[in-house]
C-alpha cells in the first residue's frame, strides 16, 4: 500500500513540476506564475522529486511482490 501511495504522489508531483516549469518559461498562460523565472527553477526540482518517489515506490513494490 505504501508503495502505491508513493507512486501516485510521485506522478502528481512530476506532473505538477512539469506544469510549473512550462508556466515559468511562459508556455502556459493565465497565472501569476507565467513568465516568472522562479517557477522555471522550482518546477524541475519538484518534477525530479516526483520521479524519485515513483522509482522508490516501484522498487519497493518489486521487493514486496
N, C-alpha and C positions, 0 to 999 in steps of 0.2 A: 504493500500500500504506500509506504513512504517513497519508494522509487517512482511510482506512478505520479505522485504529487510533485516530485522533483522534475519530472519530465514535463508535466503540464505547466507548472510555474516557469520552467525554463523556456518553453515555447512562447508563452505570453511575454516574458521579459525580452526574448530575442526579437519578437515582432514589434514590441514597443520601442526597443532600441533602434530598429531599422526605421520606423516612422519618425522618431525624434531626429535621427540623422538626416533623413530626407527633408524634414521641416527646417532643420538648422542650415542646410545647404540651399534652401529656397525652392525645392522641387515640389513641396506640398504647401499650398497656401491656406489662409483662413485662421491663423492662430498667432498668438503673441510670440511663438517660437520661430515663426517663419523668418528666415534670414539671420537668425541670431547664432553667432559662432559658438556660443556656449553649448547649445543643443547639438551642434555638429561634432562636438567633442564628447559630451555626455552620452549621446546615442550609441556610438560604437562600444563604449565601455559597458553599457547595460546589455547590449547585444552579445558581447563576449561572455559576460557573466551568465546570461541565459544559456548560451551554448555549453558552458562549463556545467551548469546544472543538468542539462539534457544528457551530457556524457556521463556525469556521475550517476544519474538515475538509470541510464541504460546499463552501465557496468554493474551496478548493484542488482539490477534485475537479472542479469546473466548469471551472476554468482548464486542468487537465491533460487533461480529456476533450474 
